[in-house]
């Protein structure tokens, strides 16, 4: 069995990862938290040795106030500490909420560190509600398109707006967010068990990566659980899946380009059960939908049978459209990963349309002959040597 670690990033990621710790079947996982907010790390319930406080010397345990640059700087200061934290894992699941400071700011740092370690990584992320405003939603979209899609192994993005598809409008904020956290944690657990169970019916990491790598996708995630002794379990578990708050209902299920189904249960889980459950779910899918399946039996699940689904809808318009100025890194073709592989997408080192100005970010720019002198010369010239020869 592969040694899998889960890294919760930012307050939302740490909260979901802490909730994951309480679920049966998570004993094989190493659960970690990474944030610049000391209070959020403490409240996560994760083991102190598995917590990494970012930028402690200058942030002093305070959050970054929703400022992406502050989050990125704090995360970048912990590159070596992050490497040490991840040293013993062979597969990583990163959980975070985008649209705020640390969660968005840290993504490029984490992607860079894991790529340097050659550590296979899946990013499981949620994006803000529409009512949270354009700035947060734009930050989330920019983080995905600029920092993750060009190079990440697999990116799963779950819009929180899916809650509106199934929840009663009278549901309180507290209840809705708690339910979303619960579904994210349950689905994350199902995904980790499926990828690492070593069972004969398993959607392994390479399969999931091939589906999601370098592709802009809008995903839904669903979860259901039934008593394995119930004679109607195989029908009920499929029907209950449709009510999962972050799945989007039967309409979203039918519109999906691909669906990953993950079934886990105790040692009594049979091949017949697996076949019947998957066939019942397929009744709600379009005939052309690509289906990936994973199933595993383990005594840790006891008398429960759990089903999780990840729906994938590729956003072709977003992939083909020109990106707005300053919203994402221009792309170019780079070297191939290995013989026979598709060309790897590589970002420009210092994109001219989106320079980072550091402490000069919010000051009046010094413009001479149309050139912003606040941007270092080596960045304007896209010189990786930093001007040194």
N, C-alpha and C positions, 0 to 999 in steps of 0.2 A: 504494500500500500504506500502511495506517495505521501510524504509529509507535507501537509497543507497548512498554511497560516492565513488568518483573516486579519486585515489591517483596517480598523475603523479610523477614518480621517475627518477631523472637524467634529463639532458637537453632535451633529446628526449621525455621522458614521460611528462615533464612539458609543452613542446611545443604542443604536441598532446592534452593534457588536456585543455590547453588554447584555442586551436582551437575548442574543443568540446563545450566550453562555448558560442561560437558564433552561434551554431546550434539551430534551433527551436526545441522545445521538450526537451531541456536539463534543463529547469527551475526547475524541481523537484530534480535535483542532487546537491549534495554538491561536489564541485570540489576543490581539494587541490594539492599542489606541495611540493615535498621533495627533496632537493638537497644541496650540499655543495657549489655550485656556486651561489653567490648572484645575479650576473647579469642575469643568466638564469632564476632564480625565478622572478626577476623583469620584464623581457621581456615576461614572460608567459601570462601576462594579468589577472592573477588570483587575487582574493581579498587578500590584505596583511594579514588579519587575518587567511587566509587559507593556508599560506605558512610557511614551517618549514625549517629553515637554519641549516644544520647539521655541527657540529664541529666548530661553529663560533669562540670560544675562541682561538683555535689554528690554524684553517684554515683561519680565518679572511675573509671569503667570497670568497676565491679562490677555483677553481675546484681542483680535485685530480689528474689531469694530466694523466688520464687513468690508474692509479695504483689501483688495486682492494683492496689491504690491506688498503690503505689510505681511500678509500670509505667505507669499512666495519667499520673501526675505527670511522670515522666521524658519520656514521649512528648509531653505537652502543652507542655513547655518548648521543643520543637523544631518548633512549628507553622510558623513562618516558614521555617526551614531545610528542612522537608519540602516546602513550596510551591516553593521554589527547585529542589529535587532533581527534582520532578515537572513542572517548567515546560515541558519540550519534548516531552511525551508526549501522545498523543491517545486512548490506551486503556490501562488499567492492570489488571494481574492481581496481586492480593495473595495471597501464600502464607504460611500460618502454622499452628502447632499451638495448639489452645486448651486451657485447663485449668491453665495456669501464669501467672506474673505478667505479663511484658511482652507476650506474645502476646495475652492476653485484655485487659489494660489498655489497650493501644494501639489497639484496634479502633475505639472511639468517636472517638478523635482523628483517625484516618485517614479514617473515614467523613465526619466533619465537614469536614476539609480538602478532600477530593476533591469533596464536594458543593458547597462554596464555589467551587471551581475549575471546576465543571460538567464534571468529568472522568469519563467512563464507566468504571466499575470493577466487576470480578468478584472476589469473595472465594472462594479455594479453601482450605478449612480441614479439618484432621483433629481428631477429638475423642478423649478418652482411653479407654484400656481400662477395663473394669469393675473389674478388680483394682487399678486405681490409686486407688480410693476415691471415695466419694460427693462429697466436697468439690470435687475436681477436675472431676468430671463435672457437678456443679451449676454450677460457675463457667463451664464451657464453654457449658452450656445457657442460662445467664443472659446471657452475652455475645452469643449469637446472637439471643435473643428481645428483649433490651433495647437493644443497641447497633447491631444490623445489620438485622434483618428489617423494622423499621418504615420505614426510609428507603433501604436499599442497593439498587443496581441488580440485582444477582444474587449469591446466596450458595449455594455448593456445600459441603456438610459431609459428610466421609467418616469414618465410625466405624472406628477402628483394630481394633475387635472383629471386623470382617470377615475379618481374618487367620485367625481360628479356623475359618472355613468351608472353607478349602482347604489350609492348611499342616499339616505333620506336627507333632503336639504336642511332639515331641522337638527341634524347631527351636530353636536358641539365641536368646536375646534379641537379641544383636548381629546375627545373620543376619536375623531377622524385621524389625527396625527398618530395617536397610539395604535390605532388599527393599521395604519400604513406601516409603521415601524414593525409591528408584529408580522405582517405579511412579508416584508422585506427580509426579516430575520429567518422566517420559516423557509422561504424560497431559497435564500442563501445557503441554508443548511442542506436542503435537498440537492442543490447544485453541487456543493462540495462532496457530499456522500456519493453522488452519481459519478463525478469525475474521478474520484479516488478509491472507489470501493473495490476495484479490481474484479468486479463480477463479469460474467461472460456477456451480459447484455448491458453495455455501458457506452454512453456518449463521451468519449474521452476528450482531453483538452484539445488535441489537434483537430478533432471534428468540430468542436465549438469555435475554435479560433478560425478555422477555414470558413465557417459560416459568417462570422462577424468582423474579421480582420479587414481594416481599411474601408469599411462601409458605414455610411450614415444610416442608422436604423432607429426607429421609434419602437420601443418594446413595451409589452405589458407582462405582468407577472402574477400568477395565481397560485392558490394553495387550498387544499381541502384535506380533512382527516376524518376517518371513520373507525369504528370498532371492528377489528378483523373477524370477530365471531358473528357479526351481523350477516344473515344469509343474503341480504340485499346490498351488501357492501360495494360490490363492483358497479352497480348502477348508481347508488347514492354518491359515491366519491366523485364520479364524473359530473353528476348534476350539480353538486355543491361547488365544484370548481368554478362554475359560471357566475356564482355570486361573490367571488373574491373581489375585493374593492379595487385592486390595482390591475385587474385583468381587462376591464372595459366591457364585460358582458359578451354574449354570444355574437354580437355584430363584429366586435374587434377580433374575436377568435376566427370568424369566417373570412375576414379581410386580410389575415396574416399571410405573408409570403412563406414563412417557415415557423414551425412550432417545435420546441424541445420539451418532451414529456419525461418527467422523472418520477418513478414510483418506488417507494421504499416501505418495507414492512418487516415484521418479525420473521422468525425462522419458518413459520407456517405459510409464508407467501409462496404461492405456487406459480408455475408457468401458465396454468389455466387462468388464474386470477389476472396475471399480467396481460395476457392476450385479451381477455374480456374488457378490462379497464381501458386499454388503449383503443380497442375497437369502439367502445362507447363514446370516447372523446372524439374519435375521428368522424363520428356522425355530425358533429358541429363544425367541421372544417370543410373548406372548399376542396374539390377534387385535385386541384393543381398544387395545393400546399405541400411544401417539403416538410417531412416529419422525421425528427430525430428522437430516438427513445433511449432511456436509461432506466435500469431497475436493479435493486439490490436488496438482499435479505440479511438482517442482522438482529441478533437477540436484543440489542440495545433498544430496538423499537417496541419491544414487548408485544402487546395485543393491538397496537395501532397500525393502521395502514395509511400512508400519507402520499398524496399526489401533488406535484407541483408542475406548472406549465410556464414556459417562457415563450411569448409570442414575438415575432420579429416582422416588422413592416419596413421595408427599405424605402428611404426617402430619395427617390431618383432625382427629383427636382433639385433638392439641396446638393446632391453630388454633382449635377451637371451645370448648375447655375454658377455664374461668376460670384465670388465672395465680395461683399462690400468692403470698401477701403478701410483698412485698420482693424478688420474683424477677425482675420485669420492669416496664418503664415503662408506665403506663396509656396507652391510645391514644385519640386523638380524630380526627375528620375535619378535614382542613385544606384549603387551597386547591388547585385543580386545577393540574396541571403545564401543561396546554395545552388548547385547545378540543377537546372530544370525549374527553379522557382520563379514566380512572377517578380517583376521589378519592384524593389522596395521604394516606397515614397520617402523622400528625405526633405526636411524643411531647409530653407535658406538659413544660414547662420545668423545673419543680422538683417531681417527684412526692413527695407527702407520705409515701407508704409506703416510700420507699427513699432518704432523704436521705443525702448524702455529708457526713461530719463532719470530713474532713481530719485535722488533728493531734488532734482530740478523739475519733477513731474508737474507740480502745481504752481510754478513760477512763471513770470512773463518771459517768453522765449527771446533769445538774442538772434535776430535775423539779419544777415548781411548778404546782399546780392541773392536773396531768395534761399539762402542756406541757413538752417538752424544750427548755430554753433554750440548749443547745449548738447547736441548728439555728438559723442566722441568720433574723431576722424576715422578710426579703424572700423566703427560700425557703419558710418556713411559709405565707406568704401568696401564694405563686406569683407574685411581683411581678418581672417581667423588668427593671424599672428599677433594681433593687438598692436600692430605698428612696429613690431620688433623684427629686425632683419639679421 
